[in-house]
Amino acid sequence: MNCVHFPYLRFVKIVETATYWLKFMSFRRVMNFVGLVLSYYTSRIIKKSIPLGLPFHVSMEPTTSCNLGCPECPSGLKKFTRPTGKMELVRHEKWLKELSKTVFYVTYYFQGEPFLNPQFLEMIKAAKQYRMYTATSTNAHFITEDNAEEVVRSGLDQLIISVDGVTQEVYEQYRVHGDLEKVWRATEALVKAKQKLNSSTPKLIFQCLAVKPNEHEIPLVFEKAKTLGVDEVRIKSAQLYKYKQGNPLMPDKEEYSRYKRTRQGEFVLKNTGGNHCWRMWTGSVVTWDGKVVPCCFDKDAAHAMGELSKDSFTKIWRNPSYQAFRSSILKNRQGIDICQNCSEGSKVWL
């Protein structure tokens, strides 16, 4: 009976997933995605970037501002070398209109706390008008009983809440200046709002960044999530800027770390990923002021490929600089600064 039952459930799950994503698709988006896949694998073979299609995923940065001071985050540490600010709704809608032809997945997060932009939920609503899947990541300090229903009504599909511990003492060692009770209250308010509005979205995800101070509490995060009615828990290995000689935040359990110790005593990435990168062919990042950068690891926009205030996204995506950058990855990815500590090809979700 089990042999029949389990394959059937898997089939049903596949059908449900496919049906869910179909609502974000159009003929043009599907054909564009096919072109991206062909472009990516052809480029890998010939070691040269072939421009077929436009990205299906874009990360947009509502703001660079943040209320916390996380030790591995340039936003929290206030150490940006680029200008800081908030994305304007008018500019966002102009950029979104062009992107919507091929993009069906938008992550409203790069640096900063999205809810610090007062127009953030209006951005989500705008994206939903273009049938885009929307996701964001938050420390949840600005979600309350007063605005939880508004968050649900916005149409946001996925909401990742940072929960790096279940006690204030542990939580604040990474989420500096954070208040864990606010996180619990925000979660309760969102669950209650979803129930009241009979909504399955946003999907609520607890994300725990595995670091040394909290690794002993990781099992408790799952218990807390179940108690509060959260949909999913994800444990994520931490990117550390200084790791070769070790780092106070590096977990004792190697299974929680994306680094490993060599025989010489230094730490290296467990997987350097090889000379390729799926993200470079399928996605891009738009900063609050319209700079187009190739990857979320380029936190200071040092490799900006263009500005949407000057050129169209299509022109930027296909310009010689972007093409040369992709080609350089195919030849020597580790020679590029932002790629040297990149998780592409590594096990990030534990």
N, C-alpha and C positions, 0 to 999 in steps of 0.2 A: 504493500500500500504506500509506503514511504517513497519507493522508487518512482511511483506515479505522481504522488502528491507534491514533492519538492520541485521537480522540473516544471510542473504546472504553475506553482507559485512564482517561480523565477520568470516564466513566460508572461504571466500576468503583470509582474513588476516591470518588465521590459516594455510591455504595451502601454502601461500607465505612464511611464517616463517619457516614451516617445510621443504619446498623446499630449502630455503636458507641454513639451517643447514645441510642438507643432503650432501652438497658438502664437508663438513669437516669430514664425517663419513666413516668408513670402518666396515666390519663385526666384526673385533676384537674390535674396539672401542665401537661399540654398545653393544656387549656381555659383555665387561668390565664394561660399565655403568650399565647394568642390575645387574651385580654382586655387584657393589658398593651399589646400592639401597637395595638389599637383605641383604648385610652385615651390612649396617647401621641400618636397622629396626630390624634385628635379634639381633644385639648387644644391642640395646636399651631394648629389651625384656628380655634378659638374663643377662644384666648388665656386659657384658664382651666383649671385642673387638674381633670380628671375621674377620680375614684378607681374604677378597675375592676381588680380583681385585686391580688395581692401580689407582691413581688419574686421573681425566679427565681434571683438571685445575691446572695450576702451575703459581705462580708469580715469575718472575725472576728480579733480581736487577741489572740494567745496571751500576749504580754508587750510591755511598752514598753522593756524592758532590752536593751542591746546592748553587745557587747564592743569594737566599733570606734568611730571618731570621724569619720565622713564629714562633710565640710564643709557639705553642703547638707541635712543630716538632723537634725531636732530631737532624735531619739533618740540619735544619735551625739554630738551637741553637748551633750546633757543640758540642753536649753533648753525643756522642756515647761512650760506654765503650768497644765496639768491634773495630777491625781494620777497616779502611776505605780504599776505592779504587774504581777501575773500573773493570768490568768484561771483560776478554779478549775474543776476537772473537773465537780463536781456542778452548779454553775450553768450551765456550758457545755451539759451534757446536757439540762437543763431548757429552756434557750433553743432548743437544736437540735430538740427534739421538736416544739415549736410551728412552727418555721420549715420543718420537713421536709415539711409539707403542700404547699408550692408551690416551695420552693427545691430546685434540683437541682445547683447549682454553688456550692461554698464555697471562698473563698480564705482560707487561714489565714495572713494577713499584713496588717498595717496599718502599725504602727511596731514597731521592735524586732526582735530575732533570735528566731524561733520556737523554735529548739532550746534556748534558755535556759529554757524552761518544761519542767520534768521530766515533765509530763503531756501534752506535745504529741502524741506518737504515739498516746496513748489517745484523744485528741480525734479524730484521723484515723480510728481504728477505729470510734468511735461514729458518725461521719458515714457511713462505709461501710455500717453497719447500716441506714441509711435510704436506701441507694442514691443517694448524692450523689457527684458528681465533686469531687475534692479537689485543691487546688493550694497550693503555698507558695513562698516566696522566701527564700533563705538565703545567708549568706556562707561556709557549709560548714566553719567552723572546729570544729564540734562533731560532725562525722560522721567516724567512724573505722572501721577494720576490725572493731572490737568491736561496733559497733551498726549497721553498714550493712545487714546482713540483716534486722534488726528494722525498719529504715526501709522496706525492700521489702515485708516481710510485713504491714506496717500497712495496705497497700492504697492508699497515696498515689498519685494518678494523675499528677501533674506536679510536678517539682521544678526550680525556677529557681535556678541558681547564679550569683552575681555574680562576673564575671571582667573586671575593668576594666584589663586589661593582661596581658602574658605574661612580664614581668620584674618582679622585686620592686621595683626602683627606680621603675618607672612605676606599678605596681599600688598601692603604698602612698601615692602622692600624692593619691589620692582615698580609698582604703580605709585610712585612717590607723590605725595599730597592727595592720594585717592581715599575715598570713603566707601568701604565695602557695603555698608548698610544702604547707601544710595543705590548701589547696584542691585541688591536684593529687592528693594522697593520698586525699582524700575522694572525688573523682571516680573514681579507679581502684577504690576499695573498693566504690562503688555499682555500677559496671559489672560488677565481678567477682561481686557478690552477685546481681545480676539474672541473670547467666549461670548461676550455681550453682542458683538457684531456678527457672530457666526462666521468668522473668517479663518481660513487656514493659513493666511499670510499676515505678517511676515514669518517665515520659518525662523524660529529662535534658536541660535547656536551659541553655546558657551565655548569660547576658545581659551585654552589655558596654554600660555607660553611656558614651556618646561625650562626652568632655571634651578640652580642649586637651592635657593631659599625655599622653593615650593614643591620640590619633587616628592617629598614625603606626604604632601596633601593632595596629590593628583588623583588618587582613588576616591577621595572625598568629594571632588568636583562632580564626579558622576552621580554620587548619591544626592548632592544638593540639587543638581539639575533635575533629577527624577522627582524630588520632593516639590520643586517649584513648577513642574510641568513644562520644562524646556524640551524642545524637539530633538536636539542632538548635542553631543559634546565632541570637540576636536582638541586633541593635544598636539601642539606645534613645537618643533624644535626651534631654538632661538638662534638668530643670526647675531654673531658677536663681532664687533669691529676689530678688537684686539684679541686674538685667540692662539697665535703660534706658541706663546710661552704660557698658555693657560689663561684663565679668566675667573674671577670670583663668582661669576654667574654660571659658569659651566657646570652642568649636572655631574654628580658622582657616577650615576648610572649611564654608561655609554649609550644605552638604547634610547635615552632621552636627548642625546646630543647629535648634531650634524657634523661633529668633528671627532677625530680619533688620534690617539697618541702614536707617534712613530717610534722606531727603535732608538732613534737619536734623542727622544724625549720631547720633540716639538709636536704640536698639534696641526693637523691638516684636515681639509674637507674629506669626508668619507668617499664622496663621489664628485669628481670634477666635471662629469657630464659629457666630455668630448667636444669636438668642434661643430656644434650645431645648437640651435635654440628655437624651439617651436614658438615661443612668445614673440620673437622678432618678426615672424611672418604672419601672425594672427592677431596681435594686439598692440596697443600703444597707450601712452599716458598723456593726459592734457592737464597742465598745471592750472592753478587758479587764474593766472593772467594770460593763458592761451599758448604757452610754450608746449611744443610737442616733443616729448622725450621718449626714447625707445623702450624704457623698462622701469619698473618700480624700484630697481636697485640704484637708479640714477637720482638719488634723493635731492641733490643740489642742482639738478638740470644742467650738469656740466656738458652733456652731450645733446643739447637741444638741437633738433633737426630743422626747426623753423618756428614761426609764430603765426597763429591763426588770425591775428590782427593784420597781417600783411599778405598771407597766402591762403589758398584753400587747403583743406586737409589732404585732398587727393594729390595736389601738387607737391606738398611736403612729403607725403608717403612715398612718392616715386622720384624724389629729387636725387641728384648724384650723391649727396652726402649720406642719405639714408641707405641707398643702395651699396655704397662703399662700406658702410658700417656693417651691414648684414654679411657682405662678402668677407670682411675681415674676421668675423666670427667663424665662418666656415674654414678658415685657414689657420687661425691661431687665437682661439677664444680666450685663453689664459693671458694673452698679451694685452687685453683690454681691462682697464682698472676696475670697472664696475662688475666685470664678469669673474673676477678672481675670488670673490666670496659669495658667488651666486648659488642658489639652491637648485637651479635647473638640473635635472638628472639625479638629484639627491632625494632621500626620503625625508620629507618635511613633516607630513602628517603621520603621527605615531599611533 
